[in-house]
Amino acid sequence: MSDGLTVSGGGSTAVAVDELFADAARLGTAEATVADWIERLGVIRRGIDLLDLDSWSFASGTAVDSPARALRLAESTLDRAAEGARELHRSLIGAAERYGATERMVDGLWALGASLAAPWLGAVLTSPAMIAGGLLAAGGQLAGSVAWRRAGLGPTPLASWLEEHRGLLSDPAFVRLVALAGDHADEFAAGAVRAPVPPAIAHALGGAVGAPESATVLLGLAGLAGLGGSRVLVDAPVRVRRADGAGASRVAPPKGLGDLADRVPAPEPDRPQIRIERYGAAGEPQFIVYIGGTVVPTVVAGAEPFDHTSNVHGVADGGWADALRPLGADTGATERAVREAMAEAGVGPDDPILPVGYSGGGIVAAKLAADPELNAVGAVNLGGPVAAAPTREGVGLLSFEHEEDLVPATAGAGHPADERVTVTRSVLDPGRTYDVLLPAHELVRYRETAALADESDEARLAAFRELVAEVTRGEPGERSDWRATRDLSPSTDAR
C-alpha cells in the first residue's frame, strides 16, 4: 500500500507521482518570483543611476557599501537562484518524461507479447485434445463436487484452490495481463479457427479491435442465443422513482474530490443507486450526478439493473462495431436509468452537469461526459472500466484506478486521450489476506484515494477540485435520491 499517487494523461506524456509534479510546479513558481525580483532590482538600479547616488557614496567615503555594489551582489545571487530553480525544474520534468517513456515502452512490450501469444493460445487451447481434456476435467470436477458435498467434506478442491490463490486476481501483473487480453480477443479467435492472418492485417485489426468490440461480439452472440430462449446478457426496460419522498433535502456543497467519492451511493441491494444534487439559482442550475456501482454480479437481467448485463452493454456501446449488431442493440439499463432520473430531477440539455460514478457507474459517468447533447463540464470515475471509453474535446475525465484492481482492466489497455487524467495507486499490503474477492475494488478504498488527491498540489488534480467549486459556487444545494428497477417480462428471470 502506498499513499503516493501516480498521475498520467491529460495531454502530457509525463508520468510520475503527484509530489514530483507538485515540486516541479513550485520550482516554476519560484523561478517566476525570482525573475520578478530581478526586474524590480533593475528598476531600482536605474533610479540609482538617475540620482547618481554612487557619486555621493564615494564622496562620503563609504564606497564599499555603495548602492550599485549591493545591487550587483543581489542580482548575481538572484541569477544563481533562478538558474538553480530552472535546472531543477527541467530535471524533474525530464525525470517524469523518462518515466513516461519507460512506461510506454513496457506497455508496448506487453502488447507485442500478447499479440504474438494470443493466436498461439487460441490454437492450443481449442485443439481437440485440450477441448476433450477440458470437458473431462469439468465433468470430473462437477461429479466430484457433487460427491464431495454429499459426503459433507466441505469446500471442493477447486473452491479451495481458488480460495488459496485468490491473491492472483489482485496481482498487478495479472491485472495488466487481463487488460491486454481485452484488446487481443480477435487474435485469439483467429488462432482458434486456424485462420492465417498476415502480420500487417493482424496489426491493423489489433488497433481497431478492443474491449468495446469484444463486448459487442458477446452481445451479438447473446442476441442469437436469445432467439432460442436464453436471457444471458439480454437487457430489459427500466423505471425510476424518487426514493427520498416528494421534497428534496438541503445539502452542503462538496469541498473536493474526497467529498464527491463519499457521496456516491454504495452498491447495496434495495437501496437508491443514483443521487443528484442541484446547485445555483433557479434560472441557472448546475448538477452533480452520483452513480453507484454494480449491485448484483449477474449476467441474466433481473429486477436490479445495476448488474453485469448492463455493464457489458455499457462497454460495448460507443464502439464502432456496436452499430453492426442487429440483435439486442441497446444502451445499458444503468445508463437509461440515470438519464431518466436526470430528466425527472429537472436536468435540461443545456444545464452544466458533473457525473461521478463508481465501478459500473463509472462507465455511465464517462459516457455522459462524452455525449455532445449534454453540457457535461467534466466527469470522475472511481474504478470503472473506462480505458476505451470515448471522450469529448474540452471535457475532462478524472479516472481513479488502483494497481491491483481487476475491474478497470476489463476495459482493455484502452487508448490515450488528452481529456483523460488517470490516477493510480497501490492499495494492498503484500502478503496480506483479504476477506473479499477483489479488495482493491472496494468503494471505501477509492474514497481514501480521492481524499489523498485533495491533499495534492499537482496541477491537474487542482484543476478538478476547482471544477467542483465552480459547479457548486460554494453554496448549499438540493439533494434527491433515486431507485431504479427493471420492468420484467414473464420470460425474464427475476433474480
C-alpha angles and dihedrals in degrees: 000000000000136000090209115107120211112212125198140159129029092125094308127113090204118104123187146121114294093247091063093053090045091051090048090052091050091050090050089052091048091051091051091048093051090048088054090051091050090052090051090050088054090055091050092048092052089051091051091050090050093051092041091225093160090065089053090049093054091046091054092049096246099110093134089066096040116150093237092055092048091049092050090053091048093048092049092051093047091048090055091047092050092048091048092051090046093051094046090048091052091047094052094047089045090053090051091048091050090048089051092048090050091050091051091049092050091047089050092051091049090049092048091050091048093049090052096043099043097071091044092050090047091054095043099044093048096046115123091249094051093045092049091046091048093050091048091048092047092047092047092047091049093048091043091049092053092047091043092053093044089053089054093235095142125234118014120250091255092050089047092050092051090048091051093047101037087119088075090072090059097043109119091221091053090047090054091047091054091050090053093045090059090059096046104049089113093058090047091052092048090054091047092058092038091239112168104229117185112234093243092054092043090053092050093048091045090061093047100042117068141137095306091053092045089051089049090055090052091050092047091053090046089052091053091047088050089066086066094049102270116143097193110133091350108135130207140203120287136211129202131206136180110264099189103057128261100305129065117234126229116254134187115244117261111256097209148327093307091058090050091054092046091057097052107109114254113241099253127148118260092008129116111276098191131056124184125192122194122205135178135037122323093259095044107040123173124192141206112202117200117198123193127220136251111313101184123026096220133129095202112082112248136163091289108076095191094085141110093274089064092042093056090049089050094052092046097045110093097027117119092242094056091078089060094058108100097182125068096348109166144126114270118269092242093059093045090051093050093049091049091049090050091052092048090049091055100256108159126201091253097045114108112247134186110198118201119188140177124212107323087007088061089063089057093045090054092048093050089051091052095048109108090201091065129066097231113168094192143319139229124213123196110195098324123141098253104134091111097035116123118249133205124230112260095013111104124214117202108199123191111200124171118221093233096043114112096191100073088048091063088076089065127239088304127196133283118261129184090222096053119087113187123202117192132183139169108242105171129081114235113250095012121127117224128203097226128067096237106025095168090060096058114124092229090062092050089050089055091050092049089051090053089053088059089061093053125098091202107136098232093050091046089053092057091049089052089050090057090051091050092053095049097032085213091282130121117265141195123265130207129179124210134199120204127199135174121247101233123209119212089261094053117100103237103206 
